[in-house]
Amino acid sequence: MRETSLALRIECVLLRETLAQWQDALKAATGTDAISRQTEAAQRGLQQAADNFRELAQLEAQARNNSWKRRRATTAGRWCRTG
């Protein structure tokens, strides 16, 4: 549960950062080189989104793995008892 909450907080922070970057890029994208600036900003944004997605996927996989291990450790004791 904690891992999921942490992943959601990280996702929110990353989303805010990405939106702020896009807003800055759009504000700066005026003048003769506006298209090249927008293209560069879009490329950076897509790369950042891919990196963020990868990080969140790793966090989710780790959370699931930890949950599975805890569940297995809890149920293993039930099956191993004799008597």
C-alpha positions, 0 to 999 in steps of 0.5 A: 500500500505504501509503495502505491501511495509513493508511486502516486505522489511521484507521478503527481510531481512528475506530471507537475514538472512536465506541465511546467516545462511545457508551459515554459517552452510555449511561452519561449516559443515566439519569434523566428525560431518558434518552430525549432524551439517547439520541436526541441521542447516536444522532443525533451518532453517525450523523452522525459515522459518515457523516462518517467513512465519507465521509473513508475513502471519499475516502482509498480513492479517493485511494489507488486513484488514486495506485496507478493513476497509478504503475502507468500511469507504470511501464507507459507507459515500456515501451510508449514504448521503441523499438528 
